[in-house]
Amino acid sequence: MTVRSAGLTIAVIAVLALSACASANGGSAGATPASSSAKIELALSETCTEATSATCVLINGESLVTPPDFTDAGVKDAAVDESNGQSLVHVTFTGEGSTVLSTLTTQAVAAGSTARLVMKAGEKIIGAPVVLAAIESGEVSIIVSPGENAADLVDAILGH
């Protein structure tokens, strides 16, 4: 079985420098208000070879074990940043969403170099990055590949 995503490149970054981009009210500049269904679904996976398992699928060009289930990580807000010629989506998780993100990124780091954090918005896998450090800030930035629409990703995350 092969699953191909539309090619979003994901960079999961503990966002420490984003505070300079935040508005005075604590939200991201230009953020769209989140609905109660605003979330990114997260799951841990690991690399595999397609020949070794029927559950091995292709996600963003890499063979990964299909996660059996995902955990909802609630999102407080998400906003597009088109600065420096690169489209980014900045995501701020809710308190509970931050806990889910921190727990799964801690587990991914402990699992080693073959572990991936699979991220899904709506019905679409949006990436499966390698996690180099646990993310405890409750914020991530997603790099959007050329040809992809960052506003569509924000809408999917926010449940619009």
Order of alpha helices (4+ residues) and beta strands (2+ residues): beta-beta-beta-beta-beta-beta-alpha-beta-beta-beta-alpha
